[in-house]
Amino acid sequence: MTERRVTFSREQIAAYAEASGDHNPIHLDDGFARSVGLPGVIAHGMLQMGILATVAAEATGGPEKLRRMSVRFAGMVVPGDTVTFGATPDGEGKLELSAVNQRGEAVLTKAAADYTP
């Protein structure tokens, strides 16, 4: 199993917003995020998926080995949360993926990938 533990920060979330062009205020403005029922700013789901894809690539021996990846965005990640991203190859072309916060809650579910062994 390959794992990476990431503690999310406001700076990281803002940098991802800038890099991706996703400036939705739920990721940048606490007041706006609260006005729509969120606890404050939340991390982009695609930021989390990108980190998980990096872990998946490490687990399989490189990004060129990944063929397909899918996840369901299942939980909110707020600044200060620590998420453990994991990838376990089965040796036969399937990769089991996980993303769990410090409370043991899955933030990405139905996560899987196909790869070239």
RAJOWO-V877296 format. One record per residue. N is the residue number from 1. RES is the residue in one small letter. PHI is phi as a letter, one per 30 degrees, with the letter a starting at -180 (999 if undefined). OMEGA is omega in whole degrees, 0 to 359 (NA if undefined). Layout:
BEGIN
{{N	RES	PHI	OMEGA} {N	RES	PHI	OMEGA}}
END
This chain:
BEGIN
{{1	m	999	174} {2	t	c	181} {3	e	b	171} {4	r	b	179} {5	r	c	183} {6	v	b	172} {7	t	c	185} {8	f	d	179} {9	s	b	175} {10	r	e	181} {11	e	d	179} {12	q	d	180} {13	i	d	179} {14	a	d	179} {15	a	d	178} {16	y	d	178} {17	a	e	180} {18	e	d	182} {19	a	d	185} {20	s	d	185} {21	g	i	179} {22	d	c	183} {23	h	c	177} {24	n	e	184} {25	p	d	176} {26	i	d	179} {27	h	c	189} {28	l	b	189} {29	d	b	181} {30	d	e	181} {31	g	e	179} {32	f	d	181} {33	a	e	179} {34	r	d	182} {35	s	d	178} {36	v	c	173} {37	g	j	178} {38	l	c	180} {39	p	d	186} {40	g	k	181} {41	v	d	177} {42	i	b	179} {43	a	d	175} {44	h	d	174} {45	g	d	181} {46	m	d	173} {47	l	d	178} {48	q	d	180} {49	m	d	178} {50	g	d	177} {51	i	d	179} {52	l	d	178} {53	a	d	177} {54	t	d	178} {55	v	d	178} {56	a	d	180} {57	a	d	178} {58	e	d	183} {59	a	d	184} {60	t	c	179} {61	g	j	176} {62	g	k	183} {63	p	d	180} {64	e	d	179} {65	k	d	180} {66	l	d	179} {67	r	c	183} {68	r	a	178} {69	m	b	177} {70	s	b	176} {71	v	b	170} {72	r	c	178} {73	f	d	192} {74	a	c	183} {75	g	a	180} {76	m	d	174} {77	v	c	181} {78	v	c	177} {79	p	e	182} {80	g	j	176} {81	d	d	174} {82	t	c	181} {83	v	c	175} {84	t	c	179} {85	f	c	182} {86	g	b	178} {87	a	b	179} {88	t	b	177} {89	p	d	179} {90	d	c	181} {91	g	i	183} {92	e	b	175} {93	g	j	177} {94	k	c	182} {95	l	b	175} {96	e	d	184} {97	l	b	178} {98	s	b	174} {99	a	b	188} {100	v	b	180} {101	n	d	185} {102	q	d	177} {103	r	c	180} {104	g	i	180} {105	e	c	177} {106	a	d	177} {107	v	c	171} {108	l	b	180} {109	t	b	182} {110	k	h	184} {111	a	c	180} {112	a	a	177} {113	a	b	171} {114	d	c	180} {115	y	b	175} {116	t	c	181} {117	p	d	NA}}
END
